[in-house]
């Protein structure tokens, strides 16, 4: 090792997971450097809807990650309070709940199952008859069969949250290195630290090296560029690797239409205080790395949304956003030790990155400090996929 500065933790990837982990580790007194190939939060985190809750349709789809979702949802108020206090910016956090609605007999059956499941888990759930739906959300049309109100759900504005987090980590002296791509690393047994190799966008620049006792990879679907899972990555959802799932979302702007999140099994609507109306979102696992917004997706989203709010087609479309969610085949995150000394990974949060950020940051920090895997993280170990390894080719 050289006599250059040695960091406690180098975090690779400044999306919501990387920022949240940097914030948690920095608050705990660790000397952290956060590395980002562009600017913080410019990928899936910026495109996310920010609708946070534990319920999904069909019921049972997310059973494997329900405990982590519930833990993280309950951590959110304190997480937001700390971020807003230190970052001195609002994150757009609201506790208005979610109204799930049924348009068909099949959807009604799904809502009944959702209602029962929540009650069995000791969570609040209110079944609303068709004649009462308009009292909750007056803009919803006649003809809806039923609804379920989940008042424990919350929402956050991901873009505001990312800004608040970026400011907050600056105040706790986390070092942010942007326009740098981590391309690999090598572990020095004698020094007990990693050399992490960085490249800038300028091909004429020399490769940089920084040293850290631990490396945490939070680079979303790009993790395979730093950590080689040893699997075929040709498929967007390789059997044991992280890949991208394209998602498209519309941002509209207009007068106040809804007060809380409105959801079906195929579309979600939410309106910010400033009038921004979110219509979310597609799931396109076969699209690979494509970031092109499509007319087909826009029309599908508007058709679904207008079945709930007919006049939504009169509202101006301000932005058609596209992002790549990081996912593995079982749609469970990968959080924990990556099987090499001081190498950690947190990715694969799929469509729950914003929701799972507080719990991921808290429990991963616990694991890194104690060397023990918290019980809540055990199902998300890399062991279920085979041990990843750091890409060392860049060292040559």
Buried (B, 14 or more C-beta within 10 A) or exposed (E): EEEEEBBBBBBBBBBBBBBBBBBBBBBBEBBBBBBBBEEBBBBBBBBBBBBBBBBBBEBEEBEBBBBBBBBBBBBBEEBBEBBBEBBEBBBBBBEBBBBBBBBEEEBBBBBBBBBEBBEEEEEEBBBBEBEEBEEBBEBBBEEBBBBBBBBBBBBBBBBBBBBBBBBBBBEBEBBBBEBBBBBBBBBEEEEEBBBBBBBBEEEEEEEBBBBBBBBBBBBBBBBBBBBBBBBEBEBBBBEBBBBBBBBBBBBBBBEEBBBBBBBBBBBBBBBBEEBBBBBBBBEBBEBBEBBEBBEEBBEBBBEBBBBBBEEBEEBEBBEBBBBBBBBBBBBBBBBBBBBBBBBBBBBBBBBBBBBBBBBBBBBBBBBBEEEEBBEBBEBBBBEEBBBBBBBBEBBE
